[in-house]
């Protein structure tokens, strides 16, 4: 695992078309912006693990992101 230190507004580039940006840092929490092509799935770790363990009918429906990137 590669471990990098970043400050607010600094980026990490993965491949040619995925950019992670540190948006804010509050206490122990970090907000990260992810710019990736539509064909790249991006999920939080706990959501990804839940989708692999739960039957399809038990999964909550996907949240619809707002223009600002927050979920509804």
VOLUM-64993 format. One line per 10 residues: number of its first residue (from 1); for each residue x, y, z of N, C-alpha, C. Coordinates in pm, whole numbers, plus 32768, in hexadecimal, padded with zeros to 4 digits. Atoms other than C-alpha are relative to their C-alpha. Layout:
BEGIN
NUM> X/Y/Z/X/Y/Z/X/Y/Z; ...
REM end
This chain:
BEGIN
1> 8054/7F8A/8000/8000/8000/8000/8058/807C/8000; 7FBC/7F7F/8005/807F/8157/7FA2/7FB9/805F/805E; 8039/7F9F/7FA2/8047/8259/80B7/803A/8088/7FE1; 7FD5/7F79/8024/8055/83CA/805B/7FC6/8065/8062; 8032/7F90/7FB0/8032/8509/8126/7FD8/806F/7FA1; 8031/7F94/8053/7F65/8620/808B/7FC4/806B/805A; 803F/7F90/7FBA/7EEB/8775/80FB/7F83/8027/7FB3; 807A/7FD3/8042/7DA4/8822/80A6/8020/8037/7F75; 7FF7/7FDB/808F/7D7C/8857/7F2D/8072/7FBB/7FB6; 7F9A/804E/8047/7E9F/876D/7EDC/7FBE/7F83/7FC6
11> 803D/806D/8049/7E5B/864F/7DEE/8059/7F85/7FF8; 7FBE/807D/8021/7EB5/84E7/7DA8/7FC5/7FD5/7F7A; 802D/8029/8085/7EA1/8472/7C3E/8016/7F6A/7FF2; 7FF8/8090/8016/7E56/8305/7BF0/7FE8/7FE7/7F6B; 800B/8016/8090/7E95/829C/7A8A/7FF9/8085/7FB8; 800B/7F87/8051/7E3C/839A/7980/7F83/8051/801E; 8080/7FBC/7FF9/7CDB/83F1/79E9/7FB8/7FFB/8087; 803D/7FFE/7F7A/7C9D/83CF/7B61/8051/805F/8058; 7FBF/7F9E/7FAA/7CE9/84F2/7C49/7FB9/8005/8086; 8033/7FF3/7F77/7CBB/84F2/7DC3/8031/8085/8036
21> 7FDC/7F7D/7FC9/7CB6/8649/7E6A/7FD6/8006/8092; 8022/7FEC/7F73/7CC3/868C/7FE1/7FB0/8082/8007; 8059/7F8D/7FFE/7B9A/8777/800C/8004/8047/8087; 7FFA/7FC5/7F7B/7BA0/87AC/8184/802E/7F99/8066; 7FD6/8055/7F91/7C29/8723/82C9/7FBF/8039/807D; 8044/7FD5/7F86/7B55/8734/8406/8018/7F97/806C; 7FE1/8061/7F97/7BDF/868A/853B/803F/7F84/7FC3; 7FCD/807E/8035/7C13/851D/84E2/7FC5/7FDF/7F77; 8041/801B/8080/7B3E/8537/83A6/8040/804C/7F8D; 7FCA/7FC2/8078/7BB5/8582/8247/7F96/7FF5/7F92
31> 805B/8003/8073/7AD2/85E2/8122/8055/7FFB/7F82; 7FB4/8015/807B/7B54/8568/7FD4/7FA3/800E/7F89; 8049/7FF6/807E/7AD6/85D0/7E7E/803E/7FA0/7F9C; 7FD0/8063/8060/7AEF/84C9/7D6E/7FCD/8026/7F76; 8022/7FE3/808B/7AF5/8520/7BFD/802A/7F87/7FAF; 7FE5/807B/804A/7AD4/83E2/7B30/7F9A/7FF3/7F8F; 805E/8016/806D/7A33/8377/79E9/7F83/7FB7/8032; 807F/803D/7FD8/78C8/8303/79FC/8006/7F68/8004; 7FF9/8093/8004/792D/819C/79AF/8052/7FC6/8073; 7FB3/802E/7F8D/7A01/8188/7AEF/7FA6/8004/807B
41> 8051/8006/7F87/7942/8113/7C24/8051/8034/8076; 7FBF/7FCA/7F89/7996/81D4/7D61/7FA1/7FEB/8075; 8053/801D/7F8B/7910/8158/7EB1/8054/800D/807E; 7FBD/8007/7F7F/7967/8182/8020/8016/7F6D/8020; 7FDD/808A/7FE0/7A09/8048/80AC/7F90/7FB1/803F; 806C/8048/7FBB/78E6/7FEE/8191/7F8A/7FE5/7FA4; 806C/8016/8060/77EB/8013/8074/8027/7F90/7FA1; 7FD0/8068/8059/78BC/7F3B/7F8E/7FFA/7F77/8042; 8005/807E/7FB7/78DA/7E2D/8098/7F71/7FD1/8013; 808C/8023/7FEB/7762/7E36/80DC/7FC1/7FCB/7F80
51> 803B/802D/807E/770A/7E0D/7F6C/8030/7F74/7FDB; 7FCB/8086/801D/77E4/7CD7/7F57/7FC2/7F97/805A; 8035/805F/7F9F/7741/7C37/808B/7F68/7FF4/7FFC; 8091/8000/7FF9/75D0/7C96/806D/7FC3/7FD2/7F7C; 8046/8023/807C/74D8/7C02/7F76/7FCB/8080/7FBF; 8027/7F85/8046/746E/7D01/7E6B/7F82/8042/8036; 807D/7FC5/7FCE/730E/7D32/7EFC/8014/8049/8084; 7FEB/7FC3/7F7D/739E/7D97/804F/8051/8081/7FF9; 7FAC/7F89/800B/7478/7EB0/7FC9/7FAB/807D/7FF4; 8049/7F82/8010/7404/8018/7FEE/8014/8036/7F72
61> 7FF0/7FC6/8085/73C9/80D7/7EAC/8070/8065/8001; 7F8F/7FA4/8009/74EB/81AA/7E33/7FD0/808F/8013; 8020/7F73/7FED/74EA/8316/7E9F/801A/804C/7F7F; 7FEC/7FAC/8076/74C5/8418/7D8E/8052/8079/8026; 7FAC/7F8D/7FDB/75E1/8514/7D9F/7FC6/8083/7FCC; 8025/7F79/802A/7593/8686/7D90/806E/8038/7FA8; 7F9B/7FC0/8053/7651/8772/7CAF/8081/8018/804E; 7F88/7FE4/7FB1/773F/87BD/7DD0/8045/7F81/802F; 7FC0/807E/7FDE/7790/864A/7DFB/7FCF/7FC1/807F; 8035/803A/7F86/76CF/8615/7F3E/7F8B/7FA6/7FDE
71> 806E/805C/8017/75D3/84FB/7F58/7F7E/803B/8033; 8083/7FD0/7FD5/745F/853C/7F78/7FC3/7FA2/8064
REM end
